[in-house]
Amino acid sequence: MNSVILSSLASFFGTLGAWFKNSGLYALLMKIYNGVSNSWKNSAIMTWIRSAKNDGASAKTVSAKVLFSPFALLDALRGKAGEFFEKNISQSFICVWAKTYMQNFMAVNTRFFGIMLIAMAFSYCAASRHMSKIALIAGAVGAVLCIVNYNLMSFLSPSKFVGIVKSMAGFKNLDFEFFDEEKTRGTLRLVLALAAGLVTGAAMSFSMLYGAAVPFAVFGLVLVMYAPVTGVYAAVFAAPFVPTMMLAGLCLWTTLSLAIKSVSKSDFKWRFDGVGMCLILFLLVLLMSSLMSFARVDSLKVWAMYFVFVIFYFTVINSVETKEQLYGVYKLLAISGALVALYGIMQYVFGWTTSNAWIDEEMFEDSAMRVYSTLGNPNVLGEYLLLVLPVAAVFMLRDRWKELSKWTYGAMFLVLALCLVLTQSRGCWIGFMVSVAIFVTFYEGKWWGLIPIVICILPFVVPQTVVDRIMSVGNMEDTSTSYRVYIWLGTLGMMRHYWFGGIGMGEAAFAHVYPFFSYNAILAPHSHNTFLQLLVEAGIGGLGIFVVTQGVFLKKMSLVYRSGDKKSTDSMLALAAASGVVGFLVQSMFDYTFYNYRVMAMFFMIMGLGMALRHIAVPYGRTGE
């Protein structure tokens, strides 16, 4: 979008950049950068990143064949009965009805929704045995909508306002006429609308909220079954907002939909990689630990949550098939994160249900409240923001100055960063600094030359409370620090006895053993360290496989990063995924980051999106793998 304001700003920053490049300071900084850059390129870290490209998931290895066997079973089923499934499923009356319902819902067909509202009002009054104002209003609106047969979604594409919103979000090519207009005619859709309205009205007589959600839930289930990638979109966007079990249900339904698609589409082929192989091994080790747990039933429940969200990794890499889809998911992730962060900032500004419960009030008397937004805990919110911030940075840096989307994602990045500050989570701050260091180093190492300038500016912009919190890292007078240290000591005591097989997963198993090793009678639900927690829960095998998984993932991201121009969208997204995961792992040294299942789900989704990029941007075989 070209406007006078954006053009003027672009011209100003262009002039400022040209002046700086011609200055003596820039020449000095370039000399420093070239020296550091040459040393970095020859470092042990870069040597490891450039080393062996072998994926480790070659189909020729016995271990890969065994771990791939569930997917091979689905492939075999498709080979024997795929044609039968494809023909009979697509032509079945259930599938025809579902598609008709879905198409009219997507089109927002006025007559379809009108019939539904009238039926809903009638059913609700009949079931509740009284006339309701809400039902009368719904019936009246439905009667008006029935007069014409118009698809409201068609109205959005030519709208200037919608055009501006699409430009801001970076979805310039989004077309709202994605429905089949033929399905918005005929009597079948009206019969389906009538049935949906009757069921919705009856359900609303028991619960207004859940009843009203029925037609939307049916639409969502049908849409995901028809196109599993929409379930990935929904899960990534909704993860920080919906309850854990609802997110788990969405992930399971999407996975089931993909499995059905895999046996009914002749051209479907499962993607499998080294990261996936490690994750399956990880699940197997956690299962063995749970079966041998001190609290077997509770541990198996925890393992079930791991299973749902780890398996969703495979759903992500196999559902997202094109770059356009992948970029769309990443953009939704940034938008969702910005909304979460904005709500967190509003908590701080308006004092909405914030608390000092996570701050040592004696040591930090002047500290402001810590925000937690939709995630219930400041540290958990910070962990989520660590995964989202690099993605917002990519779209901020990628777009040109004259594009409205650049300024939109720039604003999102600032909102996300400000919210991270307001969490006052020191571990997350450290993780973010490491993440920024990685991103800057590989994206534009010359920016390190600005460090002296940044150091001079920081004292004038960083609040004293933030400085105090950072300086308190390692201070045992801070109850938060001492609390963690004592828990770590107790956990290390447990590790000496249970380092090989672990005690089992979850709070119940931890509570069964930890009190015998606790220091100062400090009680804790977990070890406040992800690596220690995995070690004590699943033994050295569980921790070892998890660490190897992260190493394989980072090497795959480095392969995508090095496959083309480092300023390309693919390279930047790979860098964002890698830096976000590393920052998350740094925070994992100070907290048990998998304690919140929604954050754990987001972590494996980010890995899935990164490896989906690996499969799409650098197909296997092009690199000798």
C-alpha positions, 0 to 999 in steps of 0.5 A: 500500500503506497501512501504519502506517509509511508513513502515519506518514512521510507525516504527518511530511513533510506537517507539516514541509512545512506548517511550512516554508511558514509560515516567514519563510525561505520567504517570502524565498525565494519573493520571490527565486524570483519574480524569477528565474522572471520573468527566466527566462520571458523569456530567449532560451532559453525563447523558442527553446523556445516557438518554431516547432512545425513538425516538419520531417518533413511528408509534403509535403516532397521530403526527407521523402518520400525518407527515408520511402521504406523505410517507404512501400515496406512500406506499399505491400507491405501494401496489395497483399499485406497481406490475403494475408500476414495470412491465411496467416501466422496460419493456417500450421502454423509460426505455430500451433506457435509460438503453442502453444509460447509460450503454454505457456512463458508459462503455465509449464505443468507437464506441458509442462515435465515432458515437456521435461525428460524428453526433455532428460535422455534426449537428453543421455545419448544424445548424450554416451554416459554417465549424468549426475547432472544428467540423472537429476535433471532427468528425475526432476523432469520425471516429477513435473511430468508428474503434474499439468497446472497453469499455475504462472503462475496461482498468482502473481496471488493471491499476497500476496508478489507483490502486495507486489513489484508495489506496490514496482515500481509494476506494481499492475495487472499480471495474470499470467494473460496466456496462452491457457489453451486452448493449454495443453491437447491433444497438440500442446504435448506434441509440441512439448515433446518436440521442444524437449527432444530438441534442448536435450539434444543441444545441452547435450552440446556446451555445458551453458550454451548448450544449456540456453538453447535453449528460452528463446531459442526462446521469446524469438524467438517472443514478440518475433515475436508482439509486437515491443514485448516486444523493446523491453522486453527490449533496454532491460532487458538492454542493460547486462548482455548482450554487444554482439553479443547486444544487436545481435541482439535489436534486429535481430530486434525490428526484423525482427518489426516489419517483418513485422507492418507488412506483415501487419496491415491497421491498422498505420501507421508513425510518422515524425518530424523526429528520425527524418528527421535520424537517417536523414540522420545514417546516410547521412552516416556511410555516405559517410564510411565508404565514403571511409575510410582503413580502409574495411572497419573503418569499415563494421563500425562503421557497421553497429553505428550502423545497428542501434542508430539504426534501433532508434529507429524500432522503439521509436517504432512498437512502443510503442503505449500509455501503459501499455506506455511507462510499463512500459518506463521502469520497467524501465529504472529497475529495470535501472539500479538493479541495475547500480548496486547491483552497482557499489556491491557492487564498492566495498564488497567490493573485487570486481575494482575498480582504480585504473587510471583515477586519477592515484595521485600526485595522488589518493593517498587516492582510493578505487577507481573502480567500473564494474559491468557496463560495464567502465569507470567513465566508461561506467558514469557515462554510462549512469547519467546516462540512468537517474537522471532516470527514477528521479526521475520515479517517485520524485516522481510517486507519493504518500508512502503508496505503497510504490513511491515509497519503492522508486524513491526507494531506487533513485534513491539507489543510482543517485546513490551509484554515480555518485559511486563512478565518480569520473567528473568529466565525469559529475558535471558532466553530472549537475549540469546535468541536475539543474539543468534538471530542477529548473528546469522541475519545481519552480523554487522548489527553487532557494531551498534552494540556500543550505541545501544549500551549508551542508550539503554540506561535512558530507556530501561526502567530501574525495576527491570535493571533490578530484576536482571541484577538479582539473577543468582542472588540467594536473598531473592526467595524466587532464586533460593526456592529454585536452587533448593528444589534443584538440590533436592531433584539432584538427590533424586537423580542419584537414585533414579537416573537410569529409568526415572520415577515416572511422569507428572506431579503425582510421581514427583510428589511421591518421591521428592519429599524424601529429598527436599531441602528446607521442607520446600514443597514443589510440583516439579523441579523448575528445570525441564532438563532435570525434570526429564532426567528424573521422570524418564531417566538418562534415556529420556533426557538424551533423546530429547537433547539429540532431537533438538540438535537434529532440529537445529541442524535441519534449520541450518540446512534450510538457512544455508540453502539460499539467500539468507535474506529470503523468507525461507531462510529467515523463517528457519532462523526464527524457528531455530532462535525461538527454540534455543531461547525457549530451551534457555528458559527451560533451564530455569523453569519446567516449560512443559508444565503448561500443556498449551505451551508444550503444544506450541513448542512441538508445533513450532518444530513441526512448522520448521520441519515443514519448511525443511520438506517444502523449501529443500526437498529431500534428495536435493542435498544428498540426503 
